[in-house]
Amino acid sequence: MEREALLAALRLQLEWGADDALEALPVDRFAAPPPAAPVRPVVPARPAAVVVAPLALVPAPAAAAKLAGEADSLDALKDAIAATESTLRDTATNLVFSDGNPASGLMMIGEAPGADEDRAGKPFVGVSGRLLDRMVASIGLQRERDFYLTNILPWRPPGNRTPTDAEIMLFLPFLLRHIALIRPRHLVLLGGVSAKTLLRAKDGITRLRGRWHGLEVEGLGRLPALATLHPAYLLRSPAAKRDAWSDLLLLRRTLDGSVAPE
Ligand code: URA
C-alpha cells in the first residue's frame, strides 16, 4: 500500500484503540522447544457464497418499476426518482442520489440519508460518512477516485427512522437500475438494511457480513457483493470494529486479486 494509505490505517487503528502491537494470538515465550511455529493471523473461514434469486423478480409498484426501467442515464434516473410520489419526498429537503466516481468499478450501498445528507444532497457526509471515509482510506480507497456511493432510499426518513418495507420496495427498482447503469465490478453493502434487501436474506448483518455473496443483476449477470457493518453501527458498538477491519482487509485483498470473491 502507498505511504498515505499506511498512515491512514495506522491512524484508524489508534482511533479504534489498538495502541499496542500484538499478535492475533498469544505466544507462550516459555514453551519448549523454541521457536514455536509462526503465529498465523486469524483469517475467518469463508463459507460458501450464497446465490440469491434474480433481482428482476422483486415485486414493486408498477409505475415506479416502469419509470426506473426507462431511465437510460444517471441524470434520467435521478429525474425519475424526483418525479416519483412518496411521503418521504414530501418530508425531505433534498434528493440524495450519489457521490464518488461512477467509473471506479466499486459501488457501496448504504441505508438512507440522515439529517446532514438531507441538507447537503449527498450520501455519507455526516459523522458516519466521515468514519466510512477514514475506514476505506486505511485500505487505500478515496471516494472521489476509487468508489461510488448510494443508498437504498434516496430520501431521508423523518427522524432517521428505519425505512419501512413499502418504502424500500418503492425505491428498489430505481436502485437496481442504478446498479445496472453504473455496471460495477464489486458491490459493498453497508449495514443490515442494505444487505438484507439486496441479498433477499432473513439473516441479520452479523451473519451476512464478512463474505462475498452473488447477486444477479439484470444485464450484468452475477455481481460479487460484500456485506459489512454500517459505520453508524460501529460508532455505537466499538467492539465490532475488529470485524469491520477484517471485512476491509477482505475487500482490499479481493480488489488486489489475491482473493477471488466467490
Ligand atoms: N447512513 C446511510 O446509510 N447513508 C447515508 O447516506 C448516511 C448515513
py3Dmol code that shows the C-alpha trace and the ligand (Angstrom):
import py3Dmol

protein = """\
ATOM      1  CA  MET A   1       0.000   0.000   0.000  1.00  0.00           C
ATOM      2  CA  GLU A   2       1.029   3.605  -0.505  1.00  0.00           C
ATOM      3  CA  ARG A   3       2.516   5.563   2.408  1.00  0.00           C
ATOM      4  CA  GLU A   4      -0.651   7.698   2.646  1.00  0.00           C
ATOM      5  CA  ALA A   5      -2.850   4.586   2.994  1.00  0.00           C
ATOM      6  CA  LEU A   6      -0.486   3.051   5.559  1.00  0.00           C
ATOM      7  CA  LEU A   7      -0.658   6.226   7.647  1.00  0.00           C
ATOM      8  CA  ALA A   8      -4.467   6.236   7.332  1.00  0.00           C
ATOM      9  CA  ALA A   9      -4.513   2.598   8.509  1.00  0.00           C
ATOM     10  CA  LEU A  10      -2.309   3.469  11.496  1.00  0.00           C
ATOM     11  CA  ARG A  11      -4.491   6.457  12.410  1.00  0.00           C
ATOM     12  CA  LEU A  12      -7.630   4.290  12.229  1.00  0.00           C
ATOM     13  CA  GLN A  13      -6.059   1.599  14.443  1.00  0.00           C
ATOM     14  CA  LEU A  14      -5.113   4.237  17.031  1.00  0.00           C
ATOM     15  CA  GLU A  15      -8.578   5.800  16.857  1.00  0.00           C
ATOM     16  CA  TRP A  16     -10.087   2.346  17.389  1.00  0.00           C
ATOM     17  CA  GLY A  17      -7.974   1.744  20.471  1.00  0.00           C
ATOM     18  CA  ALA A  18      -5.276  -0.548  19.074  1.00  0.00           C
ATOM     19  CA  ASP A  19      -2.409   1.178  20.874  1.00  0.00           C
ATOM     20  CA  ASP A  20      -0.220  -1.900  21.332  1.00  0.00           C
ATOM     21  CA  ALA A  21       1.331  -4.030  18.617  1.00  0.00           C
ATOM     22  CA  LEU A  22       0.061  -7.500  19.495  1.00  0.00           C
ATOM     23  CA  GLU A  23      -0.224 -10.677  17.501  1.00  0.00           C
ATOM     24  CA  ALA A  24      -3.721 -12.005  16.844  1.00  0.00           C
ATOM     25  CA  LEU A  25      -2.951 -14.990  19.130  1.00  0.00           C
ATOM     26  CA  PRO A  26      -0.909 -15.096  22.367  1.00  0.00           C
ATOM     27  CA  VAL A  27       2.604 -16.564  22.172  1.00  0.00           C
ATOM     28  CA  ASP A  28       3.944 -18.731  25.028  1.00  0.00           C
ATOM     29  CA  ARG A  29       7.507 -17.465  25.308  1.00  0.00           C
ATOM     30  CA  PHE A  30       8.400 -20.239  27.810  1.00  0.00           C
ATOM     31  CA  ALA A  31       7.243 -23.101  25.599  1.00  0.00           C
ATOM     32  CA  ALA A  32       9.908 -25.616  24.566  1.00  0.00           C
ATOM     33  CA  PRO A  33      11.248 -26.307  22.045  1.00  0.00           C
ATOM     34  CA  PRO A  34      11.632 -22.752  20.812  1.00  0.00           C
ATOM     35  CA  PRO A  35      10.921 -21.243  18.457  1.00  0.00           C
ATOM     36  CA  ALA A  36       7.233 -22.046  18.245  1.00  0.00           C
ATOM     37  CA  ALA A  37       5.658 -22.332  14.799  1.00  0.00           C
ATOM     38  CA  PRO A  38       4.954 -18.892  13.329  1.00  0.00           C
ATOM     39  CA  VAL A  39       1.715 -17.477  14.659  1.00  0.00           C
ATOM     40  CA  ARG A  40      -0.723 -17.165  11.822  1.00  0.00           C
ATOM     41  CA  PRO A  41      -3.207 -14.335  11.816  1.00  0.00           C
ATOM     42  CA  VAL A  42      -6.789 -15.451  12.311  1.00  0.00           C
ATOM     43  CA  VAL A  43      -8.407 -15.440   8.879  1.00  0.00           C
ATOM     44  CA  PRO A  44     -12.112 -16.203   9.189  1.00  0.00           C
ATOM     45  CA  ALA A  45     -13.087 -19.213   7.098  1.00  0.00           C
ATOM     46  CA  ARG A  46     -15.131 -18.127   4.140  1.00  0.00           C
ATOM     47  CA  PRO A  47     -18.360 -20.105   3.945  1.00  0.00           C
ATOM     48  CA  ALA A  48     -19.730 -20.956   0.527  1.00  0.00           C
ATOM     49  CA  ALA A  49     -21.140 -17.961  -1.314  1.00  0.00           C
ATOM     50  CA  VAL A  50     -24.887 -17.556  -1.229  1.00  0.00           C
ATOM     51  CA  VAL A  51     -26.553 -17.304  -4.606  1.00  0.00           C
ATOM     52  CA  VAL A  52     -29.698 -15.261  -4.444  1.00  0.00           C
ATOM     53  CA  ALA A  53     -32.756 -15.089  -6.649  1.00  0.00           C
ATOM     54  CA  PRO A  54     -32.584 -12.821  -9.704  1.00  0.00           C
ATOM     55  CA  LEU A  55     -33.370  -9.279  -8.662  1.00  0.00           C
ATOM     56  CA  ALA A  56     -35.771  -8.863 -11.570  1.00  0.00           C
ATOM     57  CA  LEU A  57     -38.279 -10.886  -9.549  1.00  0.00           C
ATOM     58  CA  VAL A  58     -38.720  -8.170  -6.933  1.00  0.00           C
ATOM     59  CA  PRO A  59     -42.328  -7.007  -6.713  1.00  0.00           C
ATOM     60  CA  ALA A  60     -42.635  -3.230  -6.845  1.00  0.00           C
ATOM     61  CA  PRO A  61     -45.260  -0.667  -7.616  1.00  0.00           C
ATOM     62  CA  ALA A  62     -45.629  -0.956 -11.364  1.00  0.00           C
ATOM     63  CA  ALA A  63     -45.326   2.734 -12.135  1.00  0.00           C
ATOM     64  CA  ALA A  64     -42.034   3.075 -10.272  1.00  0.00           C
ATOM     65  CA  ALA A  65     -40.629  -0.024 -11.935  1.00  0.00           C
ATOM     66  CA  LYS A  66     -41.619   1.288 -15.367  1.00  0.00           C
ATOM     67  CA  LEU A  67     -40.099   4.715 -14.734  1.00  0.00           C
ATOM     68  CA  ALA A  68     -36.892   3.140 -13.440  1.00  0.00           C
ATOM     69  CA  GLY A  69     -36.640   0.771 -16.398  1.00  0.00           C
ATOM     70  CA  GLU A  70     -36.968   3.629 -18.860  1.00  0.00           C
ATOM     71  CA  ALA A  71     -34.119   5.675 -17.351  1.00  0.00           C
ATOM     72  CA  ASP A  72     -31.183   5.350 -19.731  1.00  0.00           C
ATOM     73  CA  SER A  73     -28.708   7.601 -17.917  1.00  0.00           C
ATOM     74  CA  LEU A  74     -27.889   8.628 -14.356  1.00  0.00           C
ATOM     75  CA  ASP A  75     -29.484  12.043 -14.922  1.00  0.00           C
ATOM     76  CA  ALA A  76     -32.654  10.436 -16.259  1.00  0.00           C
ATOM     77  CA  LEU A  77     -32.721   8.092 -13.270  1.00  0.00           C
ATOM     78  CA  LYS A  78     -32.345  10.978 -10.839  1.00  0.00           C
ATOM     79  CA  ASP A  79     -35.187  12.837 -12.558  1.00  0.00           C
ATOM     80  CA  ALA A  80     -37.355   9.712 -12.432  1.00  0.00           C
ATOM     81  CA  ILE A  81     -36.760   9.340  -8.687  1.00  0.00           C
ATOM     82  CA  ALA A  82     -37.533  13.016  -8.130  1.00  0.00           C
ATOM     83  CA  ALA A  83     -40.780  12.598 -10.061  1.00  0.00           C
ATOM     84  CA  THR A  84     -41.944   9.591  -8.027  1.00  0.00           C
ATOM     85  CA  GLU A  85     -44.507  10.492  -5.410  1.00  0.00           C
ATOM     86  CA  SER A  86     -43.809   9.328  -1.877  1.00  0.00           C
ATOM     87  CA  THR A  87     -44.386  10.622   1.624  1.00  0.00           C
ATOM     88  CA  LEU A  88     -40.622  10.615   2.112  1.00  0.00           C
ATOM     89  CA  ARG A  89     -40.247  13.068  -0.748  1.00  0.00           C
ATOM     90  CA  ASP A  90     -42.744  15.347   1.000  1.00  0.00           C
ATOM     91  CA  THR A  91     -40.813  15.472   4.270  1.00  0.00           C
ATOM     92  CA  ALA A  92     -37.223  15.509   2.965  1.00  0.00           C
ATOM     93  CA  THR A  93     -35.306  18.602   1.866  1.00  0.00           C
ATOM     94  CA  ASN A  94     -33.053  17.239  -0.869  1.00  0.00           C
ATOM     95  CA  LEU A  95     -32.852  14.146  -3.014  1.00  0.00           C
ATOM     96  CA  VAL A  96     -29.710  12.207  -2.092  1.00  0.00           C
ATOM     97  CA  PHE A  97     -28.635  10.390  -5.233  1.00  0.00           C
ATOM     98  CA  SER A  98     -24.949   9.523  -5.148  1.00  0.00           C
ATOM     99  CA  ASP A  99     -21.361  10.585  -4.667  1.00  0.00           C
ATOM    100  CA  GLY A 100     -17.935   9.359  -5.753  1.00  0.00           C
ATOM    101  CA  ASN A 101     -16.567   8.024  -9.009  1.00  0.00           C
ATOM    102  CA  PRO A 102     -19.160   6.224 -11.179  1.00  0.00           C
ATOM    103  CA  ALA A 103     -16.375   4.680 -13.286  1.00  0.00           C
ATOM    104  CA  SER A 104     -14.431   3.211 -10.350  1.00  0.00           C
ATOM    105  CA  GLY A 105     -15.860  -0.323 -10.592  1.00  0.00           C
ATOM    106  CA  LEU A 106     -16.731  -0.368  -6.873  1.00  0.00           C
ATOM    107  CA  MET A 107     -20.203   0.641  -5.678  1.00  0.00           C
ATOM    108  CA  MET A 108     -21.128   0.958  -1.991  1.00  0.00           C
ATOM    109  CA  ILE A 109     -24.752   0.978  -0.891  1.00  0.00           C
ATOM    110  CA  GLY A 110     -25.901   2.325   2.460  1.00  0.00           C
ATOM    111  CA  GLU A 111     -29.330   2.574   4.037  1.00  0.00           C
ATOM    112  CA  ALA A 112     -30.829   6.057   3.841  1.00  0.00           C
ATOM    113  CA  PRO A 113     -29.761   9.679   4.173  1.00  0.00           C
ATOM    114  CA  GLY A 114     -29.610  11.268   7.614  1.00  0.00           C
ATOM    115  CA  ALA A 115     -30.027  14.931   8.504  1.00  0.00           C
ATOM    116  CA  ASP A 116     -26.599  16.000   7.164  1.00  0.00           C
ATOM    117  CA  GLU A 117     -27.097  14.168   3.882  1.00  0.00           C
ATOM    118  CA  ASP A 118     -30.595  15.605   3.527  1.00  0.00           C
ATOM    119  CA  ARG A 119     -29.165  19.111   3.883  1.00  0.00           C
ATOM    120  CA  ALA A 120     -26.223  18.505   1.536  1.00  0.00           C
ATOM    121  CA  GLY A 121     -28.000  16.323  -1.055  1.00  0.00           C
ATOM    122  CA  LYS A 122     -25.081  13.835  -0.891  1.00  0.00           C
ATOM    123  CA  PRO A 123     -24.735  10.440   0.792  1.00  0.00           C
ATOM    124  CA  PHE A 124     -22.489   9.815   3.790  1.00  0.00           C
ATOM    125  CA  VAL A 125     -21.381  13.353   4.565  1.00  0.00           C
ATOM    126  CA  GLY A 126     -22.217  13.260   8.307  1.00  0.00           C
ATOM    127  CA  VAL A 127     -20.389  11.634  11.180  1.00  0.00           C
ATOM    128  CA  SER A 128     -20.817   8.064   9.908  1.00  0.00           C
ATOM    129  CA  GLY A 129     -19.746   9.172   6.430  1.00  0.00           C
ATOM    130  CA  ARG A 130     -16.564  10.629   7.841  1.00  0.00           C
ATOM    131  CA  LEU A 131     -15.893   7.358   9.640  1.00  0.00           C
ATOM    132  CA  LEU A 132     -16.533   5.477   6.386  1.00  0.00           C
ATOM    133  CA  ASP A 133     -14.003   7.694   4.597  1.00  0.00           C
ATOM    134  CA  ARG A 134     -11.371   7.043   7.293  1.00  0.00           C
ATOM    135  CA  MET A 135     -12.054   3.310   7.210  1.00  0.00           C
ATOM    136  CA  VAL A 136     -11.691   2.954   3.469  1.00  0.00           C
ATOM    137  CA  ALA A 137      -8.691   5.311   3.431  1.00  0.00           C
ATOM    138  CA  SER A 138      -6.982   2.717   5.638  1.00  0.00           C
ATOM    139  CA  ILE A 139      -7.075   0.308   2.690  1.00  0.00           C
ATOM    140  CA  GLY A 140      -6.060   2.991   0.197  1.00  0.00           C
ATOM    141  CA  LEU A 141      -9.513   3.946  -1.152  1.00  0.00           C
ATOM    142  CA  GLN A 142     -10.677   7.502  -1.741  1.00  0.00           C
ATOM    143  CA  ARG A 143     -14.265   8.428  -2.512  1.00  0.00           C
ATOM    144  CA  GLU A 144     -13.546  10.758  -5.460  1.00  0.00           C
ATOM    145  CA  ARG A 145     -11.312   8.187  -7.144  1.00  0.00           C
ATOM    146  CA  ASP A 146     -11.972   4.629  -6.021  1.00  0.00           C
ATOM    147  CA  PHE A 147     -15.632   4.088  -5.295  1.00  0.00           C
ATOM    148  CA  TYR A 148     -19.172   5.257  -5.859  1.00  0.00           C
ATOM    149  CA  LEU A 149     -21.807   5.573  -3.132  1.00  0.00           C
ATOM    150  CA  THR A 150     -25.561   5.500  -2.956  1.00  0.00           C
ATOM    151  CA  ASN A 151     -28.314   4.347  -0.569  1.00  0.00           C
ATOM    152  CA  ILE A 152     -31.298   2.023  -0.572  1.00  0.00           C
ATOM    153  CA  LEU A 153     -33.516   5.098  -0.105  1.00  0.00           C
ATOM    154  CA  PRO A 154     -32.915   8.406  -1.896  1.00  0.00           C
ATOM    155  CA  TRP A 155     -34.883  10.478   0.639  1.00  0.00           C
ATOM    156  CA  ARG A 156     -34.337  10.870   4.382  1.00  0.00           C
ATOM    157  CA  PRO A 157     -36.910   9.062   6.547  1.00  0.00           C
ATOM    158  CA  PRO A 158     -38.194  11.618   9.074  1.00  0.00           C
ATOM    159  CA  GLY A 159     -36.318  11.476  12.357  1.00  0.00           C
ATOM    160  CA  ASN A 160     -33.911   8.935  10.801  1.00  0.00           C
ATOM    161  CA  ARG A 161     -36.318   6.114  11.481  1.00  0.00           C
ATOM    162  CA  THR A 162     -35.723   2.724   9.887  1.00  0.00           C
ATOM    163  CA  PRO A 163     -37.156   2.532   6.346  1.00  0.00           C
ATOM    164  CA  THR A 164     -40.411   0.620   6.034  1.00  0.00           C
ATOM    165  CA  ASP A 165     -40.720  -2.362   3.688  1.00  0.00           C
ATOM    166  CA  ALA A 166     -43.105  -0.377   1.486  1.00  0.00           C
ATOM    167  CA  GLU A 167     -40.573   2.457   1.110  1.00  0.00           C
ATOM    168  CA  ILE A 168     -37.816   0.010   0.289  1.00  0.00           C
ATOM    169  CA  MET A 169     -39.960  -1.773  -2.306  1.00  0.00           C
ATOM    170  CA  LEU A 170     -40.982   1.502  -3.918  1.00  0.00           C
ATOM    171  CA  PHE A 171     -37.398   2.616  -4.479  1.00  0.00           C
ATOM    172  CA  LEU A 172     -35.793  -0.763  -5.118  1.00  0.00           C
ATOM    173  CA  PRO A 173     -36.376  -0.707  -8.905  1.00  0.00           C
ATOM    174  CA  PHE A 174     -34.520   2.619  -9.042  1.00  0.00           C
ATOM    175  CA  LEU A 175     -31.611   1.194  -7.089  1.00  0.00           C
ATOM    176  CA  LEU A 176     -31.421  -1.867  -9.331  1.00  0.00           C
ATOM    177  CA  ARG A 177     -31.452   0.386 -12.378  1.00  0.00           C
ATOM    178  CA  HIS A 178     -28.760   2.497 -10.712  1.00  0.00           C
ATOM    179  CA  ILE A 179     -26.566  -0.597 -10.337  1.00  0.00           C
ATOM    180  CA  ALA A 180     -27.265  -1.612 -13.943  1.00  0.00           C
ATOM    181  CA  LEU A 181     -26.279   1.854 -15.218  1.00  0.00           C
ATOM    182  CA  ILE A 182     -23.088   2.021 -13.126  1.00  0.00           C
ATOM    183  CA  ARG A 183     -22.006  -1.534 -14.030  1.00  0.00           C
ATOM    184  CA  PRO A 184     -19.732  -2.007 -11.003  1.00  0.00           C
ATOM    185  CA  ARG A 185     -17.366  -4.974 -10.753  1.00  0.00           C
ATOM    186  CA  HIS A 186     -17.903  -5.213  -6.975  1.00  0.00           C
ATOM    187  CA  LEU A 187     -20.600  -4.109  -4.546  1.00  0.00           C
ATOM    188  CA  VAL A 188     -20.230  -3.360  -0.846  1.00  0.00           C
ATOM    189  CA  LEU A 189     -23.465  -3.493   1.160  1.00  0.00           C
ATOM    190  CA  LEU A 190     -23.198  -1.282   4.215  1.00  0.00           C
ATOM    191  CA  GLY A 191     -25.359  -2.498   7.081  1.00  0.00           C
ATOM    192  CA  GLY A 192     -28.344  -4.737   7.650  1.00  0.00           C
ATOM    193  CA  VAL A 193     -30.967  -2.873   5.612  1.00  0.00           C
ATOM    194  CA  SER A 194     -28.756  -2.779   2.524  1.00  0.00           C
ATOM    195  CA  ALA A 195     -27.558  -6.374   2.845  1.00  0.00           C
ATOM    196  CA  LYS A 196     -30.927  -7.899   3.699  1.00  0.00           C
ATOM    197  CA  THR A 197     -32.724  -6.005   0.940  1.00  0.00           C
ATOM    198  CA  LEU A 198     -30.313  -6.812  -1.849  1.00  0.00           C
ATOM    199  CA  LEU A 199     -29.448 -10.345  -0.748  1.00  0.00           C
ATOM    200  CA  ARG A 200     -33.095 -11.206  -0.021  1.00  0.00           C
ATOM    201  CA  ALA A 201     -31.897 -12.519   3.293  1.00  0.00           C
ATOM    202  CA  LYS A 202     -33.653 -13.076   6.569  1.00  0.00           C
ATOM    203  CA  ASP A 203     -30.361 -13.350   8.430  1.00  0.00           C
ATOM    204  CA  GLY A 204     -29.046 -10.279  10.193  1.00  0.00           C
ATOM    205  CA  ILE A 205     -25.914  -8.426   9.166  1.00  0.00           C
ATOM    206  CA  THR A 206     -23.745 -10.206  11.728  1.00  0.00           C
ATOM    207  CA  ARG A 207     -24.386 -13.460   9.863  1.00  0.00           C
ATOM    208  CA  LEU A 208     -24.198 -11.986   6.370  1.00  0.00           C
ATOM    209  CA  ARG A 209     -21.050  -9.916   6.815  1.00  0.00           C
ATOM    210  CA  GLY A 210     -17.516 -10.948   6.122  1.00  0.00           C
ATOM    211  CA  ARG A 211     -18.063 -12.858   2.883  1.00  0.00           C
ATOM    212  CA  TRP A 212     -18.884 -12.344  -0.738  1.00  0.00           C
ATOM    213  CA  HIS A 213     -22.357 -13.141  -1.974  1.00  0.00           C
ATOM    214  CA  GLY A 214     -23.513 -13.495  -5.548  1.00  0.00           C
ATOM    215  CA  LEU A 215     -26.111 -11.011  -6.745  1.00  0.00           C
ATOM    216  CA  GLU A 216     -27.876 -11.444 -10.091  1.00  0.00           C
ATOM    217  CA  VAL A 217     -28.464  -8.079 -11.728  1.00  0.00           C
ATOM    218  CA  GLU A 218     -30.363  -7.849 -14.989  1.00  0.00           C
ATOM    219  CA  GLY A 219     -27.972  -7.220 -17.850  1.00  0.00           C
ATOM    220  CA  LEU A 220     -24.864  -7.659 -15.682  1.00  0.00           C
ATOM    221  CA  GLY A 221     -25.023 -11.282 -14.584  1.00  0.00           C
ATOM    222  CA  ARG A 222     -23.760 -12.244 -11.164  1.00  0.00           C
ATOM    223  CA  LEU A 223     -22.077  -9.464  -9.229  1.00  0.00           C
ATOM    224  CA  PRO A 224     -19.923 -10.113  -6.162  1.00  0.00           C
ATOM    225  CA  ALA A 225     -21.355  -8.274  -3.153  1.00  0.00           C
ATOM    226  CA  LEU A 226     -19.596  -7.983   0.189  1.00  0.00           C
ATOM    227  CA  ALA A 227     -21.845  -7.401   3.185  1.00  0.00           C
ATOM    228  CA  THR A 228     -20.295  -5.460   6.038  1.00  0.00           C
ATOM    229  CA  LEU A 229     -21.214  -3.457   9.121  1.00  0.00           C
ATOM    230  CA  HIS A 230     -22.630   0.028   8.798  1.00  0.00           C
ATOM    231  CA  PRO A 231     -20.313   2.790  10.091  1.00  0.00           C
ATOM    232  CA  ALA A 232     -23.167   4.168  12.243  1.00  0.00           C
ATOM    233  CA  TYR A 233     -23.330   0.771  13.972  1.00  0.00           C
ATOM    234  CA  LEU A 234     -19.578   0.901  14.577  1.00  0.00           C
ATOM    235  CA  LEU A 235     -19.994   4.292  16.261  1.00  0.00           C
ATOM    236  CA  ARG A 236     -22.451   2.682  18.696  1.00  0.00           C
ATOM    237  CA  SER A 237     -20.646  -0.667  19.063  1.00  0.00           C
ATOM    238  CA  PRO A 238     -16.886  -0.150  19.190  1.00  0.00           C
ATOM    239  CA  ALA A 239     -16.259  -3.863  19.817  1.00  0.00           C
ATOM    240  CA  ALA A 240     -17.489  -4.605  16.287  1.00  0.00           C
ATOM    241  CA  LYS A 241     -14.624  -2.642  14.734  1.00  0.00           C
ATOM    242  CA  ARG A 242     -12.499  -5.782  14.716  1.00  0.00           C
ATOM    243  CA  ASP A 243     -14.999  -7.433  12.349  1.00  0.00           C
ATOM    244  CA  ALA A 244     -15.182  -4.312  10.218  1.00  0.00           C
ATOM    245  CA  TRP A 245     -11.405  -4.306   9.904  1.00  0.00           C
ATOM    246  CA  SER A 246     -11.395  -7.927   8.789  1.00  0.00           C
ATOM    247  CA  ASP A 247     -14.046  -7.078   6.136  1.00  0.00           C
ATOM    248  CA  LEU A 248     -11.935  -4.163   4.922  1.00  0.00           C
ATOM    249  CA  LEU A 249      -8.929  -6.462   4.540  1.00  0.00           C
ATOM    250  CA  LEU A 250     -11.058  -8.953   2.598  1.00  0.00           C
ATOM    251  CA  LEU A 251     -12.174  -6.132   0.304  1.00  0.00           C
ATOM    252  CA  ARG A 252      -8.574  -4.979  -0.207  1.00  0.00           C
ATOM    253  CA  ARG A 253      -7.347  -8.485  -0.977  1.00  0.00           C
ATOM    254  CA  THR A 254     -10.216  -9.028  -3.412  1.00  0.00           C
ATOM    255  CA  LEU A 255      -9.589  -5.739  -5.221  1.00  0.00           C
ATOM    256  CA  ASP A 256      -5.909  -6.693  -5.442  1.00  0.00           C
ATOM    257  CA  GLY A 257      -6.885 -10.013  -6.989  1.00  0.00           C
ATOM    258  CA  SER A 258      -5.250 -12.101  -4.249  1.00  0.00           C
ATOM    259  CA  VAL A 259      -8.652 -13.476  -3.131  1.00  0.00           C
ATOM    260  CA  ALA A 260     -11.410 -14.470  -5.546  1.00  0.00           C
ATOM    261  CA  PRO A 261     -14.791 -13.099  -4.462  1.00  0.00           C
ATOM    262  CA  GLU A 262     -16.566 -16.440  -4.808  1.00  0.00           C
TER     263      GLU A 262
END
"""
ligand_1 = """\
8
URA
N -26.243 6.410 6.626
C -26.538 5.850 5.443
O -26.863 4.678 5.366
N -26.447 6.608 4.363
C -26.084 7.884 4.380
O -26.014 8.498 3.333
C -25.771 8.446 5.623
C -25.845 7.701 6.743
"""
view = py3Dmol.view(width=600, height=400)
view.addModel(protein, "pdb")
view.setStyle({"model": 0}, {"cartoon": {"style": "trace"}})
view.addModel(ligand_1, "xyz")
view.setStyle({"model": 1}, {"stick": {}})
view.zoomTo()
view.show()
